[in-house]
Amino acid sequence: MTSTLILLLLIIVIGTYFQTSTGFGLGIIVTGAATALGLADLSFIAAVVSLITLVNCAFSLPGSIKQLDWRAVYVTGIAVIPGVIIGVVILAYLSDFATHVLQLLLGLMIIISGISSILGAKNSELKTRSNDVSFFISGLASGFTGGLFGMAGPPLVFHFYRQPFPMMTIRNMLLLLFACTSATRSGFLAYQGLLTSEILMLSALALPLVSATTLLARRYPPPLSPDAMRYLVFALLMLLGGYLSITAVFDLL
């Protein structure tokens, strides 16, 4: 039990460092690694991720939200809310009898997230900002994956990295929207009475680590270029997603 707890906290620290440095990665790394290693079930770790993401964003955003495209934030944020609720409801339904299917879907989503982190960056030279409808759709999709897996990243990362925004603006917009997703998910779970004492206890233990890691990553960013960081995240996500998908397929056969 103690070794499981220590390993979970270590994974949370790693995910927090990546997210603070790149704008995404906390939910994907923590959910994927914890599920792949059999440390916790998906619904449990997704709830924990939502709570600690709020702390990560709270420490990452102050003083960093100037010059954002607020219209894009509003349109995307409005769409996040129904998407989260739909995702949480489907997770509760599938968790009862389709755990291997959920694991396969999680693995595929992690692989898609890794690919989107690369393709989104390579195709970021749009001449003009996308229309509001595209931001709404990406917000709805992000809310859905955030509600279902605790991973709001893939749709937003792909869409926002293609916009003609400065890289720091993209990072801050992602963090702000992840906070919106996490607040919605945590609030909905609390309303349903699903924030158990175990979830709250692990989150409480992780909070000081998340806070310290976030401040450390802001003060001492990784000595890598943004492209190098994306390729590192890409490689990690391919390993996690591939392992989850392959083991789920064998379990289903």
C-alpha positions, 0 to 999 in steps of 0.5 A: 500500500505504501509503495503504491502511494509513493509511486502514485505521488511520484507520477503526479510530480512528473505529470505536474512538471510536464504540464507546467512546462508545456501547458499539457500532460498532467492528466494524460501522464498520471491517468495513463501511467497509473492505469498501465501500472494497475495502481488505481482504477480509471474513475478514481485516478481521473477524479484525483487528476481533476482536483490536482489540476486545479492546484497546478493551474492556480499556481501556474496562471497568476501573472500569466493571463495577459494578452489572451484571446478571451473570446476563444476562451469564453466560447471554448469554456462554455462548450466544456461544461456539457462535454464534461457531464456527458463524459462523466455519465458515460464513464460511470456506465462503462465502469460497471461492465466494460473496464477493458473497453475503457482501457483500450479507449484510454490507450487510443486516446493517449496515442492520439494525444501524442500525435496531436502534440506533434501534428498540432505544432507542425501545422501551427502556421495558420494565417488567421485565427479559426472561427468560433464554431471550431473553438466550440467543437474543440471545447465540447470534445475536450470536455468529453475526454476530460469527463470520461478520462480526466484528460482534457488535453488532446482536442485542445492541444491539437486545435490551439497549437494550430492557431497563430498565437504566441507559444506562451499565450497557447500555454496559458490558454490551455492551463486556463481551460484545463482549470475550467474542465477540472472545476466542472468535473470536480463540482459535478462529482461533488454534487453526485456525492462521488468524491470519496474520502480516498480521493480527497486523501490522495489529493490532499497528500499530492497538493503540497507536491503539486504546488512545489513542483509547479513553482520549481518548474516555473523557476527552473524550466527544463533545458530543452527547446519547446520542440524537444519537449514535445518530442519527449512527451510524444515518445512517453505517450506512445509508450503508455498508449501502446502498452494500454491498448495492447494489453486491453486487446489481449484481455478482450480476446 
